[in-house]
Amino acid sequence: MIEIDRVSKAYDTRVVVDDLSLSVPEGAFCVLLGPSGCGKSTILRMINRLAPFDAGVIRVGGEDVREVPPEILRRRIGYAIQATGLFPHWRVEDNIATVPRLLGWPRRRVRDRVEELLQLLRLDPETYRRKYPHQLSGGEQQRVGVARALAADPDLLLMDEPFGALDPVTRLALQGEVLRIQQQTKKTVIFVTHDIEEALRLASVIAIVERGRLAQWGTPLDILENPASAFVAEFVGGEGIGLHLLALRKVADRLRPDETADGEPLPSETSLRDALAAMTRRRTDRLPVVDAAGRPLGAITLGDLVR
């Protein structure tokens, strides 16, 4: 879906992206993870030609982005940023409809698409479509920004730290919404963050960027279990890597089949971290486990969590 082949970018004498190569498969949720200033946002801006690059090739859907007129390319790519970029004097429905109208969609199709997206982002169309951005909370504005990015049904969605300015509760809720939408629509997403917790929650694959170069590429579990360098190990958790691993692994991976325990059971898809929290809260070292239908599967112990 996206090929970045030996791409470099410098501002004056400062190299921002340095001989970077990576390939993002169709339907992946790829998170670009790294410290501030490592080149993550520049990579996104080069993909949709908001920033030129000095060397290399970027292909989207097999096409060299430099051979596609910028306005055509950007209409094919959804782009969501932290500041939302909503037009303040336009109503919500007009903000969402920006690209479909530029593409000449019929009025009825535009109206139906706006309603579909508001429902997808769990914003009641009758309540929100005629509001202005200043009448919305930060989380609602960000939802509208995501809806606008999805409006023309792009195959590729670029998201540049879209939830960075939100409070933790709203941020967690929107992470869940974006993940649900991506799993439902199967769109390819490239998401920029410097937050390891956010990356682990969302990513199917992670590209860790260090000073404009690719430090490691792999699934969240691959990277936590086999960091490629001291930089990667420290960035993804250092001494806390074990806690991140608990968040990725499931109770189903560690349960003791057919054994029993007292107390309210845990679903088998519960993360080991949530199982640890449950044991701590209930002051026990053993809990029963059930499947999605509530049928007993076995038990899990505190020792199993750290095995």
VMD Tcl script that draws the C-alpha trace (Angstrom):
set ca {
  {0.00 0.00 0.00}
  {2.73 2.48 1.01}
  {6.37 2.14 0.05}
  {8.99 4.53 1.37}
  {12.25 3.75 -0.43}
  {15.48 5.36 0.79}
  {13.86 8.73 1.43}
  {15.80 11.63 2.89}
  {14.81 15.15 3.90}
  {16.88 18.04 5.27}
  {16.06 21.58 6.32}
  {19.16 23.61 5.46}
  {21.94 21.50 7.02}
  {19.73 19.63 9.51}
  {18.82 16.12 8.37}
  {15.29 15.27 9.50}
  {14.72 12.00 7.63}
  {17.79 9.95 6.76}
  {17.71 7.22 4.08}
  {14.43 5.82 5.43}
  {12.87 2.70 3.94}
  {9.72 0.89 5.07}
  {6.68 -0.75 3.51}
  {3.23 -0.56 5.08}
  {0.89 -3.35 3.91}
  {-2.71 -2.70 2.93}
  {-5.10 -2.76 5.88}
  {-2.35 -2.30 8.50}
  {-2.59 0.03 11.48}
  {0.98 1.30 11.43}
  {2.18 3.52 14.26}
  {5.25 5.72 13.77}
  {6.70 5.87 17.26}
  {9.59 7.92 18.49}
  {10.67 10.95 20.54}
  {9.70 14.49 19.60}
  {11.76 15.82 16.71}
  {12.73 12.41 15.30}
  {11.02 13.02 11.92}
  {7.66 11.26 12.39}
  {5.41 14.16 11.34}
  {7.70 15.00 8.43}
  {7.26 11.46 7.12}
  {3.47 11.94 7.06}
  {3.79 15.32 5.38}
  {6.02 13.84 2.69}
  {3.51 11.06 1.96}
  {0.77 13.56 1.09}
  {3.22 16.06 -0.45}
  {2.80 18.77 2.13}
  {6.59 18.61 2.42}
  {8.97 17.82 -0.48}
  {11.73 15.26 0.00}
  {15.28 15.44 -1.25}
  {15.96 11.84 -2.28}
  {14.22 8.50 -2.66}
  {10.73 7.46 -3.73}
  {7.36 7.29 -1.96}
  {4.61 5.21 -3.55}
  {0.97 5.06 -2.49}
  {-0.97 2.22 -4.09}
  {1.96 1.66 -6.46}
  {2.01 5.27 -7.71}
  {4.95 7.62 -7.18}
  {3.43 10.49 -5.20}
  {5.46 13.02 -7.19}
  {3.72 11.92 -10.39}
  {0.24 12.61 -9.00}
  {-1.02 16.23 -8.84}
  {-0.95 17.24 -5.13}
  {-4.63 18.18 -4.99}
  {-5.64 14.80 -6.48}
  {-3.34 12.89 -4.13}
  {-4.62 14.69 -1.02}
  {-8.24 14.00 -1.92}
  {-7.41 10.29 -1.87}
  {-5.77 10.47 1.56}
  {-7.52 11.29 4.82}
  {-5.47 13.54 7.11}
  {-6.22 14.21 10.79}
  {-4.04 16.37 13.04}
  {-3.94 17.35 16.70}
  {-5.41 20.82 16.14}
  {-8.34 19.34 14.09}
  {-8.02 22.18 11.53}
  {-11.79 22.69 11.46}
  {-13.07 25.80 9.70}
  {-14.46 27.86 12.62}
  {-17.25 29.60 10.70}
  {-18.54 26.42 9.05}
  {-21.03 24.09 10.64}
  {-20.06 20.50 11.45}
  {-21.81 19.14 8.37}
  {-19.98 21.61 6.11}
  {-16.61 20.76 7.64}
  {-17.15 17.05 7.07}
  {-18.45 17.61 3.53}
  {-15.40 19.63 2.36}
  {-13.70 16.99 0.19}
  {-16.85 15.26 -1.16}
  {-18.07 18.64 -2.39}
  {-14.70 19.34 -4.04}
  {-15.06 15.98 -5.76}
  {-18.47 17.00 -7.08}
  {-20.55 14.46 -5.20}
  {-24.33 14.90 -5.59}
  {-25.96 16.79 -2.73}
  {-27.92 13.79 -1.47}
  {-24.83 11.58 -1.44}
  {-22.93 14.22 0.57}
  {-25.78 14.52 3.07}
  {-26.00 10.74 3.49}
  {-22.21 10.48 3.95}
  {-22.20 13.18 6.63}
  {-24.95 11.37 8.52}
  {-23.19 8.02 8.16}
  {-19.93 9.40 9.56}
  {-21.54 11.21 12.46}
  {-23.21 7.96 13.45}
  {-19.93 6.06 12.99}
  {-18.19 8.51 15.36}
  {-21.16 8.28 17.77}
  {-22.30 11.86 17.30}
  {-26.07 12.13 16.89}
  {-26.62 13.77 13.45}
  {-29.65 15.79 14.52}
  {-27.76 17.16 17.51}
  {-24.39 17.89 15.92}
  {-24.64 18.53 12.18}
  {-25.65 22.20 12.53}
  {-23.30 23.08 15.37}
  {-20.15 25.17 14.96}
  {-16.72 24.02 16.19}
  {-16.72 26.45 19.14}
  {-19.89 24.75 20.43}
  {-18.13 21.39 20.71}
  {-15.85 19.92 23.37}
  {-12.27 19.04 22.47}
  {-13.16 15.38 22.07}
  {-16.17 16.21 19.87}
  {-14.04 18.47 17.69}
  {-11.51 15.66 17.28}
  {-14.29 13.26 16.30}
  {-15.44 15.71 13.63}
  {-11.82 16.00 12.43}
  {-11.64 12.22 12.02}
  {-15.02 12.21 10.24}
  {-13.76 14.84 7.80}
  {-10.63 12.78 7.13}
  {-12.83 9.79 6.29}
  {-15.42 11.73 4.28}
  {-14.32 10.80 0.76}
  {-13.78 7.17 1.81}
  {-9.99 7.22 1.33}
  {-8.01 4.00 1.33}
  {-5.28 5.65 3.42}
  {-5.68 7.64 6.63}
  {-2.78 9.69 8.06}
  {-3.11 10.78 11.70}
  {-0.55 13.10 13.30}
  {-0.83 12.89 17.12}
  {-4.57 13.61 16.82}
  {-5.35 13.02 20.50}
  {-2.29 14.60 22.10}
  {-4.12 17.62 23.53}
  {-7.02 15.68 25.05}
  {-7.55 14.57 28.64}
  {-6.72 10.90 29.38}
  {-10.35 9.70 29.56}
  {-11.36 11.33 26.27}
  {-8.13 10.20 24.65}
  {-8.73 6.58 25.65}
  {-12.30 6.73 24.32}
  {-11.19 8.14 20.96}
  {-8.42 5.57 20.63}
  {-11.09 2.92 21.00}
  {-13.28 4.64 18.38}
  {-10.46 4.88 15.82}
  {-9.46 1.26 16.39}
  {-13.08 0.14 16.00}
  {-13.46 2.12 12.77}
  {-10.20 0.79 11.32}
  {-11.15 -2.80 12.11}
  {-14.60 -2.23 10.62}
  {-13.45 -0.49 7.41}
  {-10.07 -2.25 6.93}
  {-8.45 1.06 5.94}
  {-4.69 1.47 6.03}
  {-3.73 3.88 8.85}
  {-0.42 5.56 9.61}
  {-0.59 7.10 13.07}
  {2.11 9.28 14.65}
  {2.67 9.31 18.41}
  {5.45 9.48 21.00}
  {3.26 7.63 23.54}
  {4.18 3.95 23.88}
  {0.88 3.11 25.61}
  {-1.07 4.61 22.69}
  {1.09 2.74 20.17}
  {0.62 -0.62 21.89}
  {-3.14 -0.10 22.13}
  {-3.59 0.75 18.45}
  {-0.85 -0.75 16.30}
  {-0.77 -3.90 14.26}
  {2.79 -2.90 13.30}
  {5.14 -0.30 14.77}
  {7.97 1.63 13.12}
  {10.29 3.11 15.73}
  {12.07 6.16 14.40}
  {15.36 7.45 15.82}
  {16.85 10.67 14.42}
  {15.13 10.20 11.08}
  {16.15 6.57 10.64}
  {14.22 3.34 11.13}
  {15.38 1.87 14.44}
  {13.04 -1.13 14.40}
  {9.97 -2.46 12.58}
  {7.66 -5.19 13.86}
  {4.56 -6.11 15.78}
  {4.16 -4.64 19.27}
  {4.98 -8.02 20.81}
  {8.06 -8.48 18.59}
  {9.45 -5.11 19.61}
  {8.84 -5.57 23.34}
  {10.29 -9.08 23.40}
  {13.22 -8.41 21.06}
  {14.24 -4.72 21.08}
  {16.85 -4.14 18.38}
  {18.97 -1.68 20.36}
  {19.45 -0.04 23.73}
  {17.57 2.99 22.39}
  {14.53 0.89 21.45}
  {14.56 -0.98 24.76}
  {14.68 2.24 26.74}
  {12.09 4.01 24.62}
  {9.48 1.25 24.83}
  {9.69 0.96 28.57}
  {13.15 0.25 29.98}
  {12.52 -1.39 33.34}
  {8.78 -1.26 32.63}
  {8.79 -3.47 29.53}
  {7.33 -6.31 31.57}
  {4.20 -4.28 32.33}
  {3.74 -3.50 28.64}
  {4.04 -7.20 27.83}
  {1.31 -7.94 30.37}
  {-0.93 -5.50 28.47}
  {-0.44 -7.39 25.19}
  {-0.80 -10.98 26.38}
  {-4.17 -12.55 27.19}
  {-5.41 -14.68 30.06}
  {-6.18 -17.39 27.49}
  {-2.43 -17.77 26.91}
  {-1.68 -18.60 30.55}
  {-4.76 -20.23 32.06}
  {-4.73 -23.61 33.82}
  {-7.36 -25.70 31.98}
  {-10.10 -27.35 34.03}
  {-8.83 -25.95 37.34}
  {-11.19 -23.99 39.55}
  {-11.13 -20.85 41.69}
  {-13.55 -18.75 43.69}
  {-14.81 -15.29 42.75}
  {-16.11 -13.44 39.72}
  {-14.55 -14.98 36.60}
  {-12.34 -13.22 34.08}
  {-13.11 -13.45 30.34}
  {-10.33 -15.35 28.55}
  {-9.59 -12.29 26.35}
  {-8.73 -10.17 29.41}
  {-5.16 -8.84 29.27}
  {-2.72 -10.14 31.85}
  {-2.32 -6.57 33.11}
  {-6.05 -6.31 33.77}
  {-5.94 -9.72 35.42}
  {-3.18 -8.46 37.72}
  {-5.26 -5.38 38.54}
  {-8.26 -7.59 39.32}
  {-6.20 -9.81 41.66}
  {-4.80 -6.77 43.44}
  {-8.22 -5.21 43.82}
  {-9.79 -8.42 45.11}
  {-6.77 -9.36 47.27}
  {-6.43 -12.83 45.79}
  {-3.79 -14.74 43.84}
  {-6.17 -16.97 41.86}
  {-9.25 -16.29 39.69}
  {-11.56 -18.39 37.49}
  {-11.61 -17.91 33.70}
  {-14.55 -18.23 31.29}
  {-15.00 -18.05 27.51}
  {-17.07 -15.47 25.62}
  {-20.25 -17.44 26.33}
  {-19.52 -17.59 30.05}
  {-18.51 -21.27 30.07}
  {-15.76 -22.21 32.57}
  {-12.33 -22.75 31.03}
  {-10.08 -23.02 34.06}
  {-8.19 -20.68 36.38}
  {-5.22 -18.32 36.39}
  {-2.84 -17.59 39.25}
  {-0.57 -14.71 40.14}
  {2.42 -16.89 39.33}
  {1.06 -17.49 35.82}
  {1.16 -13.74 35.11}
  {4.94 -13.53 35.55}
  {5.77 -16.92 34.10}
}
mol new
graphics top color blue
foreach p $ca { graphics top sphere $p radius 0.5 }
foreach p [lrange $ca 0 end-1] q [lrange $ca 1 end] { graphics top cylinder $p $q radius 0.2 }
display resetview
